[in-house]
Amino acid sequence: MFSHTPALAIDKLPHGFKEFVLKDTAGKQHVLSQYKGKWVFVNYWATWCPPCLEEVPDLVALYDARKNKDVVVIGVAFDFDSEKEVFEYVDDMLMSYPIVLGDEQVKAQIGSADVLPTTYVYNPRGELVKIKRGLVTKHYLESLMKQK
């Protein structure tokens, strides 16, 4: 027996476009194609990671300023001991953007989490245009948005 999954017509997607479907801690599903026309920043982080801690205020500022216009930020927590630990960190850091608990399924859809933080940058056409390993700043992300 074949199991039929509702397939996305991957062969009909533009070159360089790779769909993802992520479920955040609030139970909301995030599908890359639903954000057409917006920049999407998928940021891998961990609670024990100093550069991750350092970049959160810039990601929050960018998201809060532009979420209703042209930016989506999705945080993906990796290498955590418990969901409670992640929720407390998110609360302490006033992280206003959606948070996903990272696992093998997330890595299979988006990419590896070998270096933390890592940010996957998708342009408004849904194309992966940059993988930035290490700390990102609001200024850095805004400069990327002007180039493409």
C-alpha positions as CSV (number, residue, x, y, z in Angstrom):
1,M,0.0,0.0,0.0
2,F,1.1,3.5,-0.8
3,S,0.5,6.2,1.7
4,H,-0.5,9.3,0.0
5,T,0.6,12.6,1.6
6,P,-0.8,15.8,0.4
7,A,2.2,16.7,-1.7
8,L,3.3,20.2,-2.5
9,A,4.1,20.4,-6.2
10,I,7.8,20.7,-5.5
11,D,8.7,20.5,-9.2
12,K,6.4,23.5,-9.8
13,L,8.1,25.7,-7.3
14,P,10.6,28.3,-8.6
15,H,14.3,27.3,-8.8
16,G,16.0,27.7,-5.4
17,F,12.6,27.4,-3.5
18,K,12.4,24.8,-0.9
19,E,9.1,24.7,1.1
20,F,9.2,24.2,4.8
21,V,6.4,23.6,7.4
22,L,7.2,24.4,11.0
23,K,4.9,24.3,14.1
24,D,5.7,26.8,16.8
25,T,5.3,26.4,20.6
26,A,1.9,28.1,20.4
27,G,0.7,25.4,17.9
28,K,0.7,27.7,14.9
29,Q,2.0,26.3,11.6
30,H,4.5,28.4,9.6
31,V,4.7,27.5,5.9
32,L,7.4,29.4,3.8
33,S,5.1,30.0,0.9
34,Q,2.5,31.8,3.1
35,Y,5.1,34.5,3.6
36,K,5.5,35.4,-0.1
37,G,6.5,39.1,-0.3
38,K,8.3,39.1,3.0
39,W,11.8,38.4,4.1
40,V,12.0,35.3,6.3
41,F,14.7,34.8,8.9
42,V,14.9,31.4,10.5
43,N,17.3,31.7,13.4
44,Y,18.7,28.6,15.1
45,W,19.8,29.2,18.7
46,A,20.3,27.6,22.1
47,T,19.8,28.8,25.7
48,W,23.5,28.2,26.6
49,C,24.9,30.1,23.6
50,P,26.3,33.6,24.4
51,P,26.2,35.0,20.8
52,C,22.5,33.7,20.6
53,L,21.7,35.7,23.7
54,E,23.5,38.8,22.2
55,E,21.5,38.7,19.0
56,V,18.0,38.3,20.4
57,P,17.4,42.0,21.1
58,D,18.2,42.9,17.5
59,L,16.0,40.1,16.2
60,V,13.1,41.3,18.5
61,A,13.6,44.9,17.4
62,L,13.6,44.0,13.7
63,Y,10.6,41.7,14.0
64,D,8.6,44.2,16.1
65,A,9.3,47.1,13.8
66,R,8.5,45.2,10.5
67,K,6.3,42.2,11.3
68,N,3.2,43.8,9.8
69,K,5.2,44.9,6.7
70,D,7.9,42.8,5.2
71,V,9.7,40.6,7.8
72,V,9.1,37.3,9.5
73,V,11.5,35.9,12.2
74,I,11.1,32.3,13.3
75,G,13.4,31.3,16.2
76,V,14.3,27.6,16.4
77,A,15.7,26.3,19.7
78,F,18.2,23.5,19.6
79,D,20.2,21.5,22.2
80,F,17.9,22.2,25.2
81,D,17.2,20.0,28.3
82,S,13.5,20.7,28.5
83,E,10.7,22.7,26.9
84,K,10.3,24.6,30.2
85,E,13.9,25.8,29.9
86,V,13.2,27.2,26.4
87,F,9.9,28.8,27.5
88,E,11.6,30.5,30.5
89,Y,14.4,31.8,28.2
90,V,11.9,33.1,25.6
91,D,10.0,34.9,28.4
92,D,13.2,36.3,30.0
93,M,14.4,37.6,26.7
94,L,11.0,39.1,25.7
95,M,11.2,37.1,22.4
96,S,8.0,38.3,20.5
97,Y,8.6,36.2,17.4
98,P,7.4,32.6,17.0
99,I,9.6,29.9,18.5
100,V,9.9,26.3,17.2
101,L,11.5,23.4,19.1
102,G,14.2,22.2,16.8
103,D,14.5,18.5,15.9
104,E,15.7,16.3,13.0
105,Q,12.6,17.1,11.0
106,V,13.4,20.8,11.1
107,K,17.0,20.2,10.1
108,A,15.8,18.0,7.2
109,Q,13.6,20.8,5.9
110,I,15.9,23.8,6.4
111,G,19.5,22.8,7.1
112,S,22.0,21.8,9.7
113,A,22.4,23.2,13.2
114,D,26.2,22.5,13.4
115,V,26.9,26.1,14.4
116,L,24.8,28.1,16.8
117,P,23.6,30.7,16.1
118,T,22.8,30.1,12.4
119,T,20.3,32.2,10.4
120,Y,18.7,31.1,7.2
121,V,17.7,34.1,5.1
122,Y,14.8,33.8,2.5
123,N,14.0,36.6,0.1
124,P,10.4,37.8,-0.6
125,R,10.2,35.2,-3.4
126,G,10.9,32.4,-0.9
127,E,14.4,31.7,-2.1
128,L,17.2,30.8,0.3
129,V,19.7,33.6,-0.3
130,K,22.0,33.4,2.7
131,I,23.1,31.0,5.5
132,K,24.8,33.1,8.1
133,R,26.7,31.2,10.7
134,G,27.4,33.2,13.9
135,L,25.9,36.3,15.3
136,V,23.5,38.5,13.2
137,T,22.6,42.1,13.9
138,K,19.5,44.2,12.9
139,H,21.9,46.3,10.8
140,Y,23.3,43.2,9.0
141,L,19.9,41.8,8.2
142,E,18.6,45.2,7.0
143,S,21.7,45.5,4.7
144,L,20.9,42.1,3.2
145,M,17.3,43.2,2.6
146,K,18.6,46.2,0.5
147,Q,21.0,44.1,-1.6
148,K,18.5,41.5,-3.0
